[in-house]
Amino acid sequence: MKKIILLVQLCFSLTVFANEIKIERHKAIKMRDGIVLYGDVYMPAKEGKYPTIVSRTPYGVQRDGAHKNFIKFAQNGYAVVFVDVRGRYESEGKWEPFRDEAKDGYDIVEWAAVQSFSNGRIATQGGSYVGHNQWQTMNEHPPHMIAAFPSLASTNLYANWITMGGAFRLSFNYGWGVVRMPNRIMLPQYWHTESFAPEELKYDNILFHLPLKTGDLKSAGYAVQHYRDWVEHESYDSYWKSISDEERFATYTVPVHTLGGWFDIFIQGTINGYVGMKNKAANADARKYTKMIIGPWGHGASQSYGGVDFTPAAFIDQFELELKFFDFHLKGLKNGLDTEDPVKLFYMGVNKWRTEKDWPIPGTQYQKIYLSSQGNAKSVRGNGVLSFHPPMNEGKDQFTYDPNMPVGTLGGNNCCGTPTATGPADQRPIEKREDVLVYSSDFLTAPVTIAGPVKVKLFASTDGPDTDWMIKLTDVYPDGTSMPISEGILRAKFREGLDKIKLLTPNQTYQYDIELTGTANVFQKGHRIRVDVTSSDFPQFDRNPNTGEKLGQSDKVRIAHQTIFHGAAQASYIELPVVNGFN
């Protein structure tokens, strides 16, 4: 018996020793221009050369919250280099969001590759801005970079961060860019919602400030240059194209695993990253091993979001996903990653995961559902209808958009301490408004399963030179709950492309092609499909003043009179990606 106990104790001691780690703090890493960035290195305690993970944060290596997983990576035989980006916390230089991440990423990857703890095989890791950093690093093609796992990340800073459809993401850009991140350290953001905050500095009031370009003075007290640059470059011009990853997918050579949430602010980046790499990457392995997973989350995995419990099945352990991905690519472990389907989606409505062969899903049938009414689709009390058959006769609905009384943001794809509820919030409060057109299908007699991109073709006119068209797709439950599952907005002057500004001729009818966020949902029997159409979603997006002036310049607004057409040659519709249902 004593021998057995001794043997057990010896095995336990060996296990503990094998998992011991060490952390080297405040390592200096010199960039090509002489600026020194600082980071921490996590690694196994045993001397050796290990595959290495690089992660770069603007949120402070001592407060980012990633330490638990970095310790676990080190316990699993990895070194982790975790660095403050340029101009943030311990690192030298000037903080200019987005502008230095490509070259700094290259320099840090190549620095890590030649350190005594590294075997020269490098992958990158992290979410949100830290995910964006990985795409930017790939722009420089560091030779030792083997794989990347950017989660919850934008791939086009203009199209799926700063704006959506050309509409400025006011609450996020202001809250993150002006209040929280103007200087070297992260500043308090939430006090703008607290009772002790002066009325003029509460988010409810400060985000109404006009002109938009001087909003930084209200909170920061001085001009925040990067915020003013974002407002100044209102279209997808060279300022944005120079740092867009979507312009460069065809040059990327390493496999990428994207991860996102259906209600995350960067969901289109998650999807576009996968699609771009799968179809355009520079070599067969990068295309073959690129993967994507999307759950019913916001800016991070959870079981419940926006007041909806998606059951315990919804939560995943992201660390285990990353570890499997890195083990395959950095260690060469045959763990089955190469035999798995590349796409894994959580289907809301049935709360189940399913793997898919690609995105869009092969065999998808794109089903048009048409908007119509008897002339009054205003609010849920109106007579707006969604039909699988095009209406026989021409028709129209009208509403008034007053920027001084905008439709308030209620749920949807937002993020990170903005002063709005995010996620699948019940839309009934806003569907009671007279400036929201509501189109509902009959009660479904059989389930309808959708997964993929959602698009709207809208025929509309306004009596001014510019306006916005905001669309939400909702799943209406038998009790009336109107749960949003996809949304999109288009600033009318960008109807011919985000890099083209073309004002409207008042009262002329135009065709608008509006891209909504991707989704996966089962509309159950007894439910209804609904589309809401309006012209504002404030403060998630800035109020279009309807004046046609350049973004941020106007200190006045005008009321717009809006008309939506349906039927015959002007048939407005939503196009749903219908896929095979669940057995």
C-alpha positions as CSV (number, residue, x, y, z in Angstrom):
1,M,0.0,0.0,0.0
2,K,2.8,2.4,0.8
3,K,4.4,1.8,-2.6
4,I,1.2,2.6,-4.4
5,I,0.7,5.8,-2.4
6,L,4.3,6.9,-3.2
7,L,3.8,6.2,-6.9
8,V,0.6,8.3,-7.0
9,Q,2.4,11.2,-5.2
10,L,5.3,11.0,-7.6
11,C,3.0,11.1,-10.6
12,F,1.2,14.1,-9.2
13,S,4.4,15.9,-8.6
14,L,5.6,15.3,-12.1
15,T,2.2,16.6,-13.5
16,V,2.5,19.8,-11.5
17,F,6.1,20.4,-12.6
18,A,5.1,19.8,-16.2
19,N,2.5,22.5,-16.0
20,E,4.6,25.1,-14.1
21,I,5.0,28.4,-16.0
22,K,6.9,31.6,-15.6
23,I,6.1,35.2,-16.7
24,E,8.7,37.7,-17.8
25,R,7.3,41.2,-17.3
26,H,7.9,44.4,-19.2
27,K,10.0,43.1,-22.1
28,A,11.2,45.8,-24.4
29,I,10.5,45.3,-28.1
30,K,12.0,47.9,-30.5
31,M,10.1,48.8,-33.6
32,R,11.7,49.6,-36.9
33,D,11.4,53.4,-36.3
34,G,13.0,53.1,-32.8
35,I,9.8,53.3,-30.8
36,V,9.9,50.7,-27.9
37,L,6.8,48.7,-27.1
38,Y,6.5,46.7,-23.9
39,G,4.9,43.4,-23.2
40,D,4.8,40.3,-21.0
41,V,5.8,36.8,-21.9
42,Y,4.1,33.7,-20.5
43,M,5.9,30.4,-21.1
44,P,6.5,27.0,-19.6
45,A,9.0,27.0,-16.7
46,K,11.1,24.3,-18.3
47,E,13.7,25.8,-20.6
48,G,13.0,25.1,-24.3
49,K,11.8,26.5,-27.6
50,Y,8.0,26.6,-27.9
51,P,5.5,27.5,-30.5
52,T,4.5,31.1,-29.8
53,I,1.3,33.1,-29.7
54,V,1.3,36.9,-30.2
55,S,-1.4,39.1,-28.9
56,R,-1.4,42.9,-28.9
57,T,-3.9,45.0,-27.0
58,P,-4.8,48.7,-26.5
59,Y,-6.4,47.9,-23.2
60,G,-3.3,47.3,-21.1
61,V,-1.5,44.0,-20.6
62,Q,-2.0,44.3,-16.8
63,R,-5.8,44.8,-17.1
64,D,-7.0,43.2,-20.3
65,G,-8.4,40.1,-18.7
66,A,-6.7,37.6,-21.0
67,H,-4.3,36.4,-18.3
68,K,-6.2,33.2,-17.4
69,N,-6.1,31.9,-20.9
70,F,-2.4,32.9,-21.4
71,I,-1.5,30.9,-18.3
72,K,-3.4,28.0,-19.8
73,F,-1.6,28.3,-23.1
74,A,1.7,28.2,-21.3
75,Q,0.6,25.2,-19.3
76,N,-0.1,23.5,-22.7
77,G,3.3,24.1,-24.1
78,Y,3.1,27.6,-25.7
79,A,4.9,30.8,-25.2
80,V,2.6,33.9,-25.3
81,V,3.8,37.4,-26.1
82,F,1.3,40.0,-24.9
83,V,2.1,43.6,-25.8
84,D,0.7,47.0,-25.3
85,V,0.1,48.6,-28.7
86,R,1.9,51.8,-29.6
87,G,1.0,54.8,-27.5
88,R,-1.0,52.8,-25.0
89,Y,-0.1,52.1,-21.3
90,E,3.5,51.1,-21.1
91,S,4.4,51.4,-24.8
92,E,6.1,54.4,-26.3
93,G,4.8,56.4,-29.3
94,K,1.6,58.1,-30.2
95,W,-1.8,56.4,-30.1
96,E,-3.5,56.6,-33.5
97,P,-6.1,53.9,-33.7
98,F,-5.6,51.5,-36.6
99,R,-2.8,53.4,-38.3
100,D,0.4,51.6,-37.0
101,E,-0.9,48.0,-36.4
102,A,0.4,46.4,-39.6
103,K,4.1,47.3,-39.4
104,D,4.1,47.0,-35.6
105,G,2.5,43.6,-35.9
106,Y,5.1,42.4,-38.3
107,D,8.0,43.6,-36.1
108,I,6.6,41.9,-33.0
109,V,6.0,38.6,-34.7
110,E,9.5,38.6,-36.1
111,W,11.0,39.6,-32.8
112,A,9.2,36.8,-31.1
113,A,10.3,34.3,-33.6
114,V,14.0,34.7,-32.8
115,Q,13.7,34.8,-29.0
116,S,15.3,32.0,-27.0
117,F,11.8,30.7,-25.8
118,S,10.4,30.4,-29.4
119,N,10.8,27.7,-32.0
120,G,9.9,30.3,-34.7
121,R,6.4,29.1,-35.3
122,I,4.1,32.0,-34.6
123,A,0.3,32.4,-34.5
124,T,-1.8,35.4,-33.4
125,Q,-4.8,35.6,-31.1
126,G,-7.4,37.9,-29.6
127,G,-10.7,39.6,-30.2
128,S,-12.2,42.9,-31.1
129,Y,-9.4,45.5,-31.6
130,V,-7.0,42.7,-30.8
131,G,-8.6,40.7,-33.6
132,H,-8.3,43.6,-36.0
133,N,-4.6,43.7,-35.2
134,Q,-4.2,40.2,-36.6
135,W,-5.6,41.1,-39.9
136,Q,-3.4,44.1,-40.1
137,T,-0.3,42.0,-39.3
138,M,-1.2,39.7,-42.2
139,N,-1.0,42.8,-44.5
140,E,2.8,42.8,-43.9
141,H,3.3,39.0,-44.4
142,P,5.7,38.2,-41.5
143,P,7.5,35.0,-42.7
144,H,7.2,33.3,-39.3
145,M,3.4,33.7,-39.0
146,I,1.7,30.4,-39.4
147,A,-2.0,31.0,-38.4
148,A,-4.4,33.6,-37.0
149,F,-7.5,33.4,-34.8
150,P,-9.2,36.8,-35.0
151,S,-12.5,36.8,-33.1
152,L,-15.2,39.5,-33.0
153,A,-13.2,41.6,-35.4
154,S,-13.7,44.0,-38.2
155,T,-12.1,43.4,-41.6
156,N,-13.1,46.7,-43.1
157,L,-12.8,49.5,-40.6
158,Y,-15.0,51.8,-42.6
159,A,-17.7,49.4,-43.6
160,N,-18.0,47.2,-40.5
161,W,-16.7,49.4,-37.7
162,I,-17.0,53.1,-38.2
163,T,-20.1,53.0,-40.4
164,M,-22.8,50.6,-41.6
165,G,-24.1,51.3,-45.0
166,G,-22.4,54.7,-44.8
167,A,-24.3,55.7,-41.6
168,F,-21.9,56.7,-38.8
169,R,-22.0,54.4,-35.7
170,L,-22.3,57.3,-33.3
171,S,-22.7,55.7,-29.9
172,F,-19.8,53.3,-30.4
173,N,-17.5,55.7,-32.2
174,Y,-18.1,58.4,-29.6
175,G,-18.1,56.2,-26.6
176,W,-15.1,54.2,-27.6
177,G,-13.1,56.8,-29.6
178,V,-13.8,60.0,-27.6
179,V,-14.8,59.1,-24.1
180,R,-12.9,55.8,-23.5
181,M,-9.8,55.8,-25.7
182,P,-8.6,59.3,-26.5
183,N,-5.2,59.0,-24.7
184,R,-2.7,56.6,-23.3
185,I,-4.9,54.8,-20.8
186,M,-8.6,53.8,-20.8
187,L,-10.9,56.4,-19.3
188,P,-14.2,55.9,-17.5
189,Q,-17.0,55.6,-20.0
190,Y,-20.0,54.5,-17.9
191,W,-20.3,57.7,-15.8
192,H,-22.2,59.4,-18.7
193,T,-25.2,57.2,-17.7
194,E,-24.9,57.7,-13.9
195,S,-27.2,59.9,-11.9
196,F,-24.4,62.1,-10.7
197,A,-23.3,63.1,-14.2
198,P,-24.3,66.7,-15.2
199,E,-27.3,66.7,-17.5
200,E,-25.4,68.2,-20.3
201,L,-22.8,65.4,-20.2
202,K,-25.2,62.5,-20.0
203,Y,-25.2,60.3,-23.1
204,D,-28.9,60.9,-23.6
205,N,-28.1,64.6,-24.2
206,I,-24.5,64.7,-25.4
207,L,-25.1,62.5,-28.4
208,F,-27.7,65.0,-29.7
209,H,-24.9,67.6,-30.1
210,L,-24.6,69.3,-33.4
211,P,-22.5,69.8,-35.4
212,L,-21.2,66.2,-35.0
213,K,-17.6,67.2,-35.8
214,T,-17.3,69.1,-32.5
215,G,-18.9,66.6,-30.2
216,D,-15.5,65.7,-28.8
217,L,-15.3,69.1,-27.1
218,K,-18.4,68.3,-25.1
219,S,-16.8,65.3,-23.4
220,A,-13.1,65.2,-23.8
221,G,-12.8,69.0,-23.7
222,Y,-10.5,69.2,-26.6
223,A,-10.2,68.1,-30.2
224,V,-9.7,64.3,-30.5
225,Q,-7.9,64.0,-33.8
226,H,-8.7,60.5,-34.7
227,Y,-12.4,61.1,-34.1
228,R,-12.3,64.2,-36.3
229,D,-10.5,62.2,-39.0
230,W,-13.3,59.6,-38.9
231,V,-15.9,62.2,-39.3
232,E,-13.9,64.0,-42.0
233,H,-13.5,60.9,-44.1
234,E,-17.2,60.0,-44.5
235,S,-16.9,57.8,-47.5
236,Y,-14.8,54.8,-48.3
237,D,-11.8,56.8,-49.5
238,S,-8.1,56.2,-49.6
239,Y,-7.8,57.0,-45.9
240,W,-9.9,53.9,-45.2
241,K,-8.8,51.7,-48.1
242,S,-5.2,52.0,-47.1
243,I,-6.0,50.0,-43.9
244,S,-8.7,47.7,-45.2
245,D,-8.1,44.0,-44.9
246,E,-10.9,43.2,-47.4
247,E,-8.7,44.9,-50.1
248,R,-6.0,42.3,-49.4
249,F,-7.5,38.9,-48.9
250,A,-5.9,37.6,-52.1
251,T,-2.4,38.2,-50.6
252,Y,-2.9,36.4,-47.3
253,T,-1.1,33.1,-46.9
254,V,-2.0,31.7,-43.5
255,P,-5.2,29.9,-42.3
256,V,-7.6,32.0,-40.3
257,H,-10.3,31.0,-37.8
258,T,-13.0,33.7,-37.3
259,L,-15.5,33.7,-34.5
260,G,-18.4,36.0,-33.9
261,G,-21.9,36.6,-32.5
262,W,-25.1,37.2,-34.4
263,F,-25.6,40.4,-32.4
264,D,-22.0,41.6,-32.3
265,I,-21.2,45.0,-33.8
266,F,-18.5,43.3,-36.0
267,I,-20.5,40.3,-37.2
268,Q,-20.0,41.3,-40.9
269,G,-16.3,41.3,-40.3
270,T,-16.5,37.8,-38.9
271,I,-18.4,36.6,-42.0
272,N,-16.4,38.7,-44.6
273,G,-13.2,37.4,-43.1
274,Y,-14.2,33.8,-43.6
275,V,-15.6,34.3,-47.1
276,G,-12.7,36.4,-48.2
277,M,-10.1,33.9,-47.1
278,K,-12.1,30.9,-48.3
279,N,-12.5,32.3,-51.8
280,K,-9.5,34.5,-52.3
281,A,-6.5,33.5,-50.0
282,A,-3.2,33.2,-51.8
283,N,-2.7,29.5,-51.3
284,A,-4.6,26.2,-51.1
285,D,-3.9,25.6,-47.4
286,A,-5.0,29.0,-46.3
287,R,-8.3,28.5,-48.2
288,K,-8.7,24.9,-47.0
289,Y,-8.1,25.5,-43.3
290,T,-10.0,28.7,-42.8
291,K,-12.9,28.3,-40.4
292,M,-15.8,30.2,-38.8
293,I,-18.1,29.8,-35.8
294,I,-21.0,32.1,-35.0
295,G,-23.2,31.9,-31.9
296,P,-26.2,33.9,-30.5
297,W,-23.9,36.4,-28.7
298,G,-22.9,39.9,-28.6
299,H,-19.2,40.9,-28.1
300,G,-18.3,37.5,-26.5
301,A,-19.7,34.0,-25.9
302,S,-22.6,33.7,-23.5
303,Q,-25.7,31.6,-22.8
304,S,-28.0,34.6,-22.5
305,Y,-28.0,37.8,-24.4
306,G,-30.4,40.7,-24.6
307,G,-32.7,39.1,-22.2
308,V,-33.0,35.9,-24.2
309,D,-31.8,32.6,-22.8
310,F,-30.5,30.6,-25.7
311,T,-30.0,27.5,-23.3
312,P,-26.6,26.2,-22.0
313,A,-25.9,24.8,-25.5
314,A,-25.2,28.4,-26.7
315,F,-22.0,28.8,-24.6
316,I,-18.7,27.6,-25.9
317,D,-15.2,27.5,-24.4
318,Q,-13.3,29.7,-26.8
319,F,-10.0,28.7,-25.2
320,E,-10.5,25.0,-26.2
321,L,-11.3,26.1,-29.8
322,E,-8.2,28.2,-30.0
323,L,-6.1,25.5,-28.4
324,K,-7.2,22.9,-31.0
325,F,-6.6,25.3,-33.8
326,F,-3.1,26.2,-32.6
327,D,-2.2,22.5,-31.7
328,F,-3.0,21.5,-35.3
329,H,-1.2,24.4,-37.0
330,L,1.7,25.1,-34.7
331,K,2.4,21.6,-33.2
332,G,1.2,19.5,-36.1
333,L,-1.1,17.4,-33.9
334,K,-3.5,15.2,-35.8
335,N,-6.6,16.2,-33.7
336,G,-9.2,16.0,-36.4
337,L,-9.4,19.7,-37.2
338,D,-8.8,19.0,-40.9
339,T,-11.8,16.6,-41.1
340,E,-14.3,19.1,-39.6
341,D,-16.7,21.2,-41.6
342,P,-15.4,24.7,-41.9
343,V,-18.5,26.5,-40.6
344,K,-20.4,26.0,-37.4
345,L,-23.6,28.1,-36.8
346,F,-26.0,28.4,-33.9
347,Y,-29.6,28.5,-35.2
348,M,-31.8,30.7,-33.1
349,G,-35.5,29.6,-32.8
350,V,-34.4,26.0,-32.1
351,N,-31.3,26.8,-30.1
352,K,-29.1,24.2,-31.9
353,W,-25.7,24.2,-33.4
354,R,-25.1,22.8,-36.9
355,T,-22.0,22.5,-39.0
356,E,-22.1,23.6,-42.7
357,K,-19.9,23.1,-45.7
358,D,-19.5,26.8,-46.5
359,W,-21.0,30.2,-46.2
360,P,-23.4,30.9,-48.0
361,I,-24.6,27.3,-47.4
362,P,-24.5,25.2,-50.5
363,G,-28.0,24.7,-51.8
364,T,-29.4,27.9,-50.3
365,Q,-32.7,29.0,-51.9
366,Y,-33.0,32.8,-51.9
367,Q,-36.7,33.5,-51.2
368,K,-38.2,36.9,-51.9
369,I,-40.9,38.1,-49.5
370,Y,-42.8,41.2,-50.7
371,L,-43.9,44.3,-48.8
372,S,-47.4,45.5,-49.4
373,S,-50.3,47.2,-47.6
374,Q,-53.6,48.9,-48.1
375,G,-51.9,52.2,-47.9
376,N,-51.1,52.5,-44.2
377,A,-48.3,50.3,-42.8
378,K,-47.6,52.9,-40.0
379,S,-46.9,51.0,-36.7
380,V,-48.0,47.5,-35.7
381,R,-51.6,48.9,-35.8
382,G,-51.3,49.4,-39.6
383,N,-52.1,47.1,-42.4
384,G,-48.6,46.3,-43.6
385,V,-48.2,42.8,-45.0
386,L,-45.3,40.5,-46.0
387,S,-46.2,38.0,-48.7
388,F,-44.4,35.2,-50.5
389,H,-46.3,36.4,-53.6
390,P,-45.7,39.8,-55.3
391,P,-48.7,42.2,-54.9
392,M,-50.8,42.5,-58.0
393,N,-51.2,46.3,-57.7
394,E,-48.9,49.2,-57.1
395,G,-49.0,50.7,-53.7
396,K,-47.2,52.9,-51.3
397,D,-46.7,53.8,-47.6
398,Q,-45.6,57.2,-46.2
399,F,-44.2,58.4,-43.0
400,T,-42.4,61.4,-41.6
401,Y,-38.9,61.4,-40.2
402,D,-38.1,64.1,-37.8
403,P,-34.4,64.1,-36.7
404,N,-35.4,65.8,-33.5
405,M,-37.6,62.9,-32.6
406,P,-35.6,59.9,-33.9
407,V,-36.5,56.3,-33.4
408,G,-34.5,55.1,-30.4
409,T,-32.0,52.2,-30.6
410,L,-33.6,49.1,-29.0
411,G,-31.3,46.1,-29.2
412,G,-29.4,45.1,-32.3
413,N,-25.7,45.0,-33.2
414,N,-23.9,47.3,-30.8
415,C,-21.2,46.9,-28.3
416,C,-19.1,47.8,-25.4
417,G,-20.7,50.1,-22.9
418,T,-22.7,52.2,-25.4
419,P,-25.8,53.8,-23.9
420,T,-28.2,51.4,-25.6
421,A,-29.6,48.0,-24.9
422,T,-28.0,45.5,-27.3
423,G,-29.0,42.1,-28.7
424,P,-32.5,40.6,-29.3
425,A,-34.6,43.1,-27.5
426,D,-38.3,43.0,-28.1
427,Q,-39.1,45.6,-30.8
428,R,-42.8,46.2,-29.8
429,P,-42.1,49.5,-28.1
430,I,-40.7,51.1,-31.3
431,E,-43.2,49.2,-33.6
432,K,-45.9,51.4,-31.9
433,R,-44.5,54.5,-33.5
434,E,-46.1,56.2,-36.5
435,D,-42.7,56.7,-38.1
436,V,-42.0,53.0,-38.3
437,L,-43.6,51.0,-41.1
438,V,-44.4,47.4,-40.0
439,Y,-44.9,44.5,-42.5
440,S,-45.9,41.1,-41.1
441,S,-46.5,37.7,-42.7
442,D,-49.4,35.4,-42.0
443,F,-48.9,33.0,-39.2
444,L,-46.6,30.3,-40.5
445,T,-48.1,26.8,-41.1
446,A,-44.7,25.2,-41.2
447,P,-41.2,26.2,-40.0
448,V,-39.0,28.3,-42.2
449,T,-35.2,27.9,-41.7
450,I,-32.8,30.6,-42.9
451,A,-29.0,31.0,-42.6
452,G,-26.9,33.3,-44.6
453,P,-26.8,36.9,-46.0
454,V,-30.1,38.9,-45.9
455,K,-30.8,41.6,-48.4
456,V,-33.6,44.1,-49.0
457,K,-34.5,45.8,-52.3
458,L,-36.4,49.0,-51.4
459,F,-38.1,51.4,-53.8
460,A,-38.4,54.7,-52.1
461,S,-38.4,58.5,-52.3
462,T,-37.8,61.4,-50.0
463,D,-38.4,65.1,-50.4
464,G,-34.8,66.1,-49.7
465,P,-31.2,65.5,-50.9
466,D,-30.4,62.7,-48.5
467,T,-31.9,60.5,-45.8
468,D,-31.4,57.0,-44.2
469,W,-33.3,53.7,-44.6
470,M,-33.1,51.5,-41.5
471,I,-34.4,47.9,-41.8
472,K,-35.0,45.2,-39.2
473,L,-36.0,41.6,-39.7
474,T,-37.8,40.1,-36.7
475,D,-39.2,36.8,-35.6
476,V,-42.7,37.4,-34.1
477,Y,-43.6,34.8,-31.4
478,P,-47.2,33.7,-30.7
479,D,-47.3,36.0,-27.7
480,G,-46.4,39.0,-29.9
481,T,-42.7,39.3,-28.9
482,S,-40.9,40.8,-31.9
483,M,-37.3,39.4,-31.7
484,P,-34.8,41.1,-34.0
485,I,-32.5,38.7,-35.8
486,S,-31.0,40.9,-38.5
487,E,-30.6,44.6,-39.3
488,G,-29.2,47.0,-41.8
489,I,-29.0,50.6,-42.7
490,L,-28.2,52.6,-45.9
491,R,-27.4,56.3,-46.1
492,A,-29.2,57.2,-49.3
493,K,-26.3,59.2,-50.9
494,F,-24.2,55.9,-50.8
495,R,-26.7,54.0,-52.9
496,E,-24.2,53.5,-55.7
497,G,-21.3,52.5,-53.5
498,L,-19.7,53.4,-50.2
499,D,-16.9,55.2,-52.1
500,K,-19.4,57.3,-54.1
501,I,-21.4,60.2,-52.7
502,K,-24.3,61.2,-54.9
503,L,-27.1,63.3,-53.5
504,L,-30.7,62.6,-54.3
505,T,-33.1,64.5,-56.5
506,P,-36.0,65.3,-54.1
507,N,-39.2,63.3,-54.7
508,Q,-37.5,61.0,-57.2
509,T,-37.9,57.3,-56.7
510,Y,-34.7,55.2,-56.4
511,Q,-33.9,51.6,-56.0
512,Y,-31.9,50.9,-52.8
513,D,-30.1,47.6,-52.3
514,I,-29.6,47.2,-48.5
515,E,-27.4,44.6,-46.9
516,L,-28.5,43.3,-43.5
517,T,-26.4,41.4,-41.0
518,G,-26.1,37.7,-41.6
519,T,-28.1,35.4,-39.4
520,A,-29.4,31.8,-38.8
521,N,-32.9,31.4,-37.4
522,V,-35.8,29.0,-37.5
523,F,-39.2,30.7,-37.8
524,Q,-41.4,28.2,-36.1
525,K,-44.9,27.2,-37.0
526,G,-47.3,29.7,-35.5
527,H,-44.7,32.5,-35.7
528,R,-44.7,35.4,-38.1
529,I,-41.9,37.0,-40.2
530,R,-41.7,40.8,-39.9
531,V,-39.9,43.7,-41.5
532,D,-39.7,47.1,-39.9
533,V,-38.7,50.1,-42.1
534,T,-37.8,53.5,-40.7
535,S,-35.2,56.3,-41.1
536,S,-33.3,56.3,-37.8
537,D,-31.8,54.2,-35.1
538,F,-30.4,56.7,-32.7
539,P,-27.9,56.8,-31.0
540,Q,-26.5,53.6,-32.5
541,F,-26.3,55.7,-35.7
542,D,-26.1,59.4,-36.1
543,R,-29.2,61.2,-37.1
544,N,-29.2,62.0,-40.8
545,P,-30.2,65.7,-40.8
546,N,-31.7,65.3,-44.3
547,T,-29.9,68.4,-45.5
548,G,-27.3,66.7,-47.8
549,E,-24.5,68.4,-46.0
550,K,-21.1,66.6,-45.4
551,L,-21.1,64.4,-42.3
552,G,-20.6,66.4,-39.1
553,Q,-21.0,69.8,-40.6
554,S,-24.7,70.5,-40.1
555,D,-25.9,72.3,-37.1
556,K,-29.5,72.1,-38.2
557,V,-32.0,69.4,-39.4
558,R,-35.0,69.3,-41.6
559,I,-38.0,67.0,-41.4
560,A,-38.2,64.5,-44.3
561,H,-41.3,63.0,-45.9
562,Q,-40.7,59.4,-46.9
563,T,-42.5,57.1,-49.3
564,I,-42.0,53.4,-49.7
565,F,-43.4,51.8,-52.9
566,H,-44.5,48.2,-53.4
567,G,-46.0,46.2,-56.2
568,A,-45.6,45.9,-60.0
569,A,-42.3,47.5,-61.3
570,Q,-41.5,48.9,-57.9
571,A,-41.9,45.8,-55.8
572,S,-40.0,46.2,-52.6
573,Y,-39.0,42.9,-50.9
574,I,-36.7,41.2,-48.5
575,E,-34.6,38.2,-49.7
576,L,-34.2,35.4,-47.2
577,P,-31.6,32.7,-47.5
578,V,-33.8,29.6,-47.0
579,V,-31.9,26.3,-46.1
580,N,-32.8,22.8,-45.2
581,G,-34.6,22.6,-41.8
582,F,-33.8,20.4,-38.9
583,N,-34.9,16.7,-38.8
